[in-house]
Amino acid sequence: MPELIPNRNIEDFSEATLSINLSSIEHNYNILKSIANGAICSAVVKANAYGLGVEQVSKRLVQAGCNNFFVAHLNEGIELREIIGDNHNIYILHGLKRNQQAAFHKHNLIPVLNFMEQIKLWNDYARELSTNLPAIIHIDTGMNRLGLNIADAEDLARNKSLLSHIDTKFIMSHLACASEPNDQMNAEQLEKFDSVRKLFPDIPATLSNSAGILLNDDYHFEMVRPGISLYGGGNRPKNVDIKNVVDLKSSILQIRNIDSDQTVGYGATRTVKAGSRIATIPIGYADGYLRSLGNNSYLHIDDVKIPVIGRVSMDMVIADITGIDNITVNSKVEILGENCTINSIAELAETISYEILTNLGSRYNRVYI
Ligand SMILES: *Cc1c(COP(=O)(O)O)cnc(C)c1O
């Protein structure tokens, strides 16, 4: 049975329902874990589990046997620690800043150390406490976003005192082009990572995000770090049974019959012919239905695809329902789901499924299945 979690502690008249299928997330987790065949399968739950609700998602992943979680911010890690308790590893991708050491320690959070200053902060702090503290060391292999450069990694390997009080759990890197399986950069980064790893021969390694897991076994190492594939987005090769997770449904606010040629919406960007029938649906860019979808997307009523016409407003979007029988204001409209997948809607908006998910609004009734 769906568990109803109303947005607010008041009477709920939400105009749309966002269903998040936790069993599909669990299913996807198990699929990825089996592909990674032997590697630890962690879960990336940064940004409120890609907008889907870090509490519900991570509790379900714990039930599914996940023991390792990644978030980006320290705040996210503190929140997650409260949610899942003390028995699971939580890694903070952004690492630590000055004055955060005690908070990391207190909440038992593991920093990903991305540059020499972060390593020094953590090592010094551990030395003061006369202990060893856990960390992941992130080495850049081509992303040029975070991570030690190769020269620093070599320094680190030569000068053991730099890591004297750090218990290095993993050597990590991140792929820049894994969503393009044929991009030669994947192999180049793999080769670099392999040679960097030789500097730290006894330490386990982690390289792949979701798309990296789907490349091939060479990319799996000792731990993988899927995010988007858990949530039904990203690459979905035909032989991999990744399931949809989100279903966003609304209803129709108003139906109009057009008796002479007319324009619709802001900017009068679209003309509909006399005899058309159009519907206004209470979902707009404030709800995460991106404005770039104006005149450029579709919704679904049962099996019927209906085009979005005119610009997307803050709270509404207009669709052409001309010639489709049986549509009333009570008809359920699929905004995202089996027919309007996050990948296909993202493509129309010239973005990626990640951005569709993380933009999902807060005005929905959220239901966890
Ligand atoms: C966000 C992130 C991931 C997860 O990436 P997906 O493409 O969502 O699977 C993995 N590793 C790092 C370093 C990340 O920042």
The ligand as an ORCA input file, in Angstrom:
! r2SCAN-3c Opt
* xyz 0 1
  C      27.196     12.677     -8.213
  C      28.381     11.765     -8.198
  C      28.242     10.393     -8.436
  C      26.943      9.779     -8.909
  O      26.822     10.041    -10.285
  P      25.635      9.461    -11.186
  O      26.002      9.883    -12.556
  O      24.400     10.118    -10.687
  O      25.599      7.998    -10.992
  C      29.363      9.577     -8.270
  N      30.552     10.099     -7.929
  C      30.735     11.412     -7.719
  C      32.074     11.922     -7.372
  C      29.654     12.290     -7.871
  O      29.846     13.614     -7.693
*
